[in-house]
Amino acid sequence: MKKNVISLSLPFLAPALFALAWAFLSQRIANQVILPGMDQVAGLLAHPTHDLISMGSLIDNVLVSLTRVLIGYSAAALIAVPLGIVMGYYALAFRFFNGFLNLFRPIPPLAWVPLVMAWFGVSSLATLTGVETGQLFVTLNNITFAMLFIIAIGAFFPILTSTIHGVRHVNPTLIDSARVLGASEAQVFTRVLLPAAMPSIITGMRIGLGIAWMCLVSAEMLPGSLSGIGYMITHAFTLAATDIVIAGMVSIGVVGALMDRLFHRIETQKFSWQRQSNP
């Protein structure tokens, strides 16, 4: 019984200690700009639909940021997964692409900002679709190509690397057995290669999603951004509204954790067979 109580309470111990330390330090420092009280931040989080210093509500900015992340991340996955499968399966394709892509892998997403601004400026999905008025224009104009590129480039390489690793480490016996049994090349890909490599691909997509959220604040600092959680954080900082800064950081953490949990659930439900086959 005692062990069960300890096991159940252990995950809450670190947050509780963190909250106590925060409360103690905020009272000790007594400066809201340096460290606001936990109650101030909790009040903002408890009313996410309230307008914050003319920047829109917390929930509106989170939704704008979530849209940007999902579009940029999806673009990265749609390129990285097929390319990773080809590079992992065909040695010639790996030799052709690997050296070239490795030149770009160490470059931080922020280093792309000057070049991206020169390429895209403040062009957005509104520019691409030709929408010029109405609420749809406001929505599409908030999603600029420069932001999407920064988010996508951050997510691209983790997804690519994990996909290559997953494909290259598929047991060759499985592929040879499928061919002996008369499977076509398409059937080898869809029924053997992809299912066996999918756990590694999902892991890469999970890591890439986390990095996409890390790149979000940088992307929303670019010219043309007038909304989003990253914009809200940087603008609140200039106004010394540290409580809004922390509320924005907490929002990013919560949304990112929920999305990570979704990937973890997919791994647990769909690929438990791999853990059982690899004791």
C-alpha positions in Angstrom: 0.0 0.0 0.0 2.8 2.4 0.9 4.6 1.6 -2.3 1.5 2.4 -4.3 1.0 5.7 -2.6 4.6 6.7 -3.3 4.4 5.5 -6.9 1.2 7.5 -7.5 2.4 10.7 -5.8 5.9 10.7 -7.3 5.0 12.3 -10.7 3.4 15.3 -8.7 6.4 15.8 -6.5 8.6 17.8 -8.9 5.7 20.2 -10.0 4.8 20.7 -6.3 8.4 21.6 -5.4 8.7 23.8 -8.4 5.5 25.7 -7.4 6.7 26.1 -3.9 10.1 27.5 -5.1 8.2 29.9 -7.5 6.0 31.2 -4.7 8.9 31.6 -2.4 11.1 33.4 -4.9 8.4 35.7 -6.2 7.7 36.9 -2.7 11.4 37.2 -1.9 12.2 39.2 -5.1 9.0 41.2 -4.9 9.4 42.4 -8.5 6.7 41.5 -11.0 8.9 42.2 -14.0 11.6 39.8 -12.8 9.2 37.1 -11.5 5.5 37.6 -11.2 3.4 35.7 -8.7 2.0 32.3 -9.7 -1.5 33.6 -9.1 -1.1 36.3 -11.8 -0.1 33.7 -14.4 -2.8 31.3 -13.2 -5.3 34.1 -13.7 -4.3 34.6 -17.3 -4.4 30.8 -18.0 -7.8 30.6 -16.3 -9.3 33.2 -18.7 -7.8 32.3 -22.1 -10.4 34.2 -24.0 -9.7 37.6 -22.4 -7.9 40.2 -24.5 -4.3 40.8 -23.5 -2.9 44.3 -24.0 -4.5 44.6 -27.5 -2.8 41.5 -28.8 -5.9 39.3 -28.9 -6.7 36.5 -26.4 -4.4 33.7 -25.4 -6.5 31.1 -27.1 -6.6 33.0 -30.4 -2.8 33.4 -30.5 -2.3 29.7 -29.6 -4.6 28.6 -32.4 -2.8 30.8 -34.9 0.6 29.4 -33.8 -0.8 25.8 -33.9 -2.0 26.4 -37.5 1.5 27.6 -38.5 3.2 24.7 -36.8 0.9 22.1 -38.3 1.3 23.5 -41.8 5.1 23.8 -41.6 5.5 20.5 -39.9 3.2 18.7 -42.4 5.3 20.1 -45.3 8.5 18.8 -43.7 7.0 15.3 -43.1 5.6 15.1 -46.6 9.1 15.6 -48.0 11.3 14.0 -45.4 9.4 10.6 -45.1 9.3 9.7 -48.8 12.9 10.9 -49.3 14.1 9.0 -46.2 12.4 5.8 -47.4 14.1 6.1 -50.8 17.5 6.9 -49.2 17.2 4.1 -46.7 16.2 1.5 -49.3 18.3 2.4 -52.3 22.1 2.6 -51.6 22.6 4.7 -54.7 20.0 7.3 -53.6 21.7 7.4 -50.2 25.1 8.1 -51.7 23.6 10.7 -54.0 21.7 12.8 -51.4 23.5 12.1 -48.1 26.7 14.2 -48.6 24.7 17.1 -50.0 22.1 17.1 -47.2 24.7 16.8 -44.5 26.0 20.3 -45.6 22.7 21.8 -44.4 22.0 19.6 -41.3 24.2 21.6 -38.9 22.8 25.0 -39.9 20.5 26.3 -37.2 17.0 27.4 -38.4 17.7 30.9 -37.2 20.6 31.2 -39.6 18.2 30.9 -42.5 16.2 34.0 -41.5 18.1 36.6 -43.7 18.0 34.4 -46.7 14.3 33.4 -46.2 13.3 37.1 -45.9 15.1 37.8 -49.1 13.3 34.9 -50.8 9.8 35.3 -49.5 9.6 38.8 -47.8 6.1 39.0 -46.2 4.4 36.8 -48.8 1.7 34.7 -47.3 -1.0 32.1 -48.1 -3.2 35.1 -48.9 -0.7 36.1 -51.6 -0.7 32.6 -53.0 -4.5 32.2 -53.1 -5.3 35.8 -54.2 -7.6 36.5 -51.3 -7.6 40.2 -50.6 -10.5 41.0 -48.2 -12.5 39.6 -45.3 -11.7 37.3 -42.4 -10.2 34.7 -44.6 -7.6 37.2 -45.8 -6.7 38.0 -42.2 -6.3 34.3 -41.4 -4.3 33.5 -44.5 -2.2 36.7 -44.3 -1.0 35.6 -40.8 0.6 32.5 -42.3 3.7 33.7 -44.2 6.0 31.5 -46.2 9.0 32.7 -44.3 7.5 31.4 -41.0 6.5 28.1 -42.6 10.0 27.6 -44.0 11.7 28.1 -40.6 9.3 25.7 -38.9 9.7 23.1 -41.7 13.5 23.2 -41.8 13.6 22.6 -38.1 11.4 19.5 -38.3 12.8 18.1 -41.6 16.1 16.6 -40.5 15.0 14.7 -37.4 12.2 13.1 -39.5 14.6 12.3 -42.4 17.3 10.8 -40.2 14.8 8.5 -38.3 13.2 7.4 -41.5 16.5 6.4 -43.1 17.5 4.6 -39.9 14.2 2.7 -39.7 14.3 1.6 -43.3 18.0 0.6 -43.2 17.5 -1.5 -40.1 14.5 -3.6 -41.4 15.5 -7.3 -41.2 16.6 -8.3 -44.7 15.1 -11.7 -44.1 11.6 -10.2 -44.1 12.2 -8.6 -47.4 13.8 -11.7 -49.0 11.0 -13.9 -47.7 8.3 -11.6 -49.2 10.1 -11.7 -52.6 10.4 -15.5 -52.5 6.7 -15.7 -51.8 6.1 -13.7 -55.0 5.5 -10.2 -53.6 5.9 -7.3 -56.0 8.2 -4.4 -55.2 5.1 -2.3 -54.3 3.9 -5.0 -52.0 7.4 -5.2 -50.4 7.2 -1.5 -49.7 3.6 -1.3 -48.4 3.4 -4.6 -46.5 6.9 -5.3 -45.2 9.2 -2.3 -45.4 6.9 0.5 -44.2 5.2 -1.5 -41.3 8.7 -2.6 -40.0 10.2 0.9 -40.3 7.1 2.8 -39.0 8.1 2.8 -35.3 11.3 4.6 -36.2 9.5 7.0 -38.5 7.0 7.8 -35.8 9.8 8.5 -33.4 11.4 10.9 -35.8 8.1 12.7 -36.4 7.7 13.0 -32.7 11.1 14.6 -32.3 10.5 16.8 -35.4 7.3 18.1 -33.9 9.1 19.2 -30.7 11.7 21.0 -32.7 9.0 22.6 -34.8 7.5 24.2 -31.7 11.0 25.3 -30.7 11.3 27.1 -34.0 7.9 28.7 -33.6 9.0 31.7 -31.5 11.8 32.5 -33.9 9.5 32.2 -36.9 7.0 34.6 -35.2 9.6 37.2 -34.6 10.0 37.7 -38.4 8.5 40.8 -40.1 4.9 40.3 -41.0 3.9 38.6 -37.8 1.1 40.4 -35.9 -0.2 37.4 -34.0 0.7 34.0 -32.6 2.0 32.9 -29.2 5.6 33.7 -30.1 4.7 37.2 -31.2 2.7 37.7 -28.0 5.7 36.6 -25.9 8.1 39.0 -27.6 5.7 41.9 -27.6 4.8 41.4 -24.0 8.5 41.4 -23.1 8.9 44.8 -24.6 6.1 46.0 -22.4 7.6 44.3 -19.3 4.5 42.1 -19.0 6.4 39.1 -17.7 3.2 37.4 -16.5 2.0 37.2 -20.1 5.4 36.0 -21.2 5.2 33.1 -18.8 1.6 32.3 -19.6 2.6 32.1 -23.3 5.5 29.8 -22.4 3.2 27.6 -20.4 0.7 27.5 -23.3 3.4 26.3 -25.7 4.5 23.7 -23.2 1.0 22.4 -22.7 0.0 22.2 -26.4 3.4 20.7 -27.3 3.0 18.1 -24.5 -0.5 17.1 -25.6 0.7 16.6 -29.2 3.7 14.6 -28.0 1.3 12.5 -25.9 -0.7 11.8 -29.1 2.3 10.4 -30.8 3.2 8.4 -27.7 -0.3 6.9 -27.8 0.0 5.9 -31.4 3.4 4.2 -30.6 1.9 2.4 -27.7 -1.3 1.2 -29.5 0.0 0.5 -33.0 3.6 -0.7 -32.5 3.6 -2.6 -29.2 4.4 -5.7 -31.3 7.9 -4.3 -31.9 8.7 -4.0 -28.2 7.5 -7.6 -27.7 9.7 -8.9 -30.5 12.8 -7.0 -29.2 13.2 -8.1 -25.5 
